[in-house]
Amino acid sequence: MVGQKIDGIKVSNAVKEILKSAVEELNSDGVLPCLATILVGDNPASATYVKNKHNACEKVGIKTKDHKLSADTTQEELDKIIDNLNNDKEVHGILVQLPLPKQL
């Protein structure tokens, strides 16, 4: 079986253009898509991942809301933030970045 070479950058750019068009269509309907992110602790790899998500959202016109919490955040505190974001009419998606501290 012969493999097929795929240009990942070309595919990525095509997907971003599709998303950008979809976001523009939502905007014309009065919807500003928004992704909320929650980062608990100071894991550098996780921080980079969340930063890259924010950058990707910005490129296609998606608003972001960033929540950075200390490593000693309790389950109750995290649940309250998630509940508030679930009830926020401006938020359309929530990303809770893993890994979480052991108490969560």
N, C-alpha and C positions, 0 to 999 in steps of 0.2 A: 504494500500500500504506500502510495506516495503522499507526503504531506503537502499542505498548502501554506505558503508563507503569508502571514497577515501583518500589515503595517499598523501596529498598535496606536501610533500617534494619529494616523489618518482616521482610524475608527473612532478614537477618543474625540477628535475634533468634530467629526460628523455627529456624534451623539450630543456634544455640547451645543451644536447649532440647532439640533432638534429641540433640545431642552430650552434654549434661549427663545425659540419661536413659541413653544408652549407657554413659557412664562409671559411673553408679550401678549399672547392671546388671553391668558388669565387676567393680566393687568387691564386689558381693554374691557373686561367684564367686571372690573372693580375689585379684583382679588390680587393681593400682593403676597405671594407664597413666602412662608417663613419657616426656617428650621431652627429649633432651639437645641443647643448642645449643653451637656452637663459633663464636666470633667472633675472627678474627685481625686485629690492628691496631686502629686508632682512628678508623675511618670513622664520622662522626656519624650519617649516614643508616642505615648498617648497624646501629649500636648501637640506634637508635630502633626499627628493624624487629624486632630480637631482643627488645627490651624489650616491644614490643607483642605478640609471640608468647607471652612469659611471662605477660603480663596476661591474654591470651585463654585460655591454658591454665588459669590459676588460676580464672577465672570458671566453667569447666565441670568443674573438679575434676581436671585432669591435672597431675601432678607434673612439675617441670622440674629439670634439672641444667645449670648454666651454666658454660661454660668460656671464659674470656677469655684470649687469648694475645697476646704482643707481636708487633709487625710483623716482627721478625727471626726468628720461629719457622722452624725448618727443616722440610723435607718429612718427614724421619724422625721428628721430634717430633710433627708433626700425625698421621702414620700411626699412631704408638704410641697416641695418645689415641683415635683412631677404633677401633683394634683393641680397646683396653680397653673402650670403650663397647659395641662389638659383642659382647663377651663378658660384659657386665654383664646379668644376668638381669632386673634392675629396669628396664632401658632398652628401650623399644619403638620409638623412632624417634630419628634423629639428623639435625639440621639444621646443615650447614656453611654459614655465611653468606658469600655472595659480595658484592663481589669479594674475591679473595684477593690477597695481595702477589705480586709478579712471580716470586719464587723458588719459589712453590708451584704 
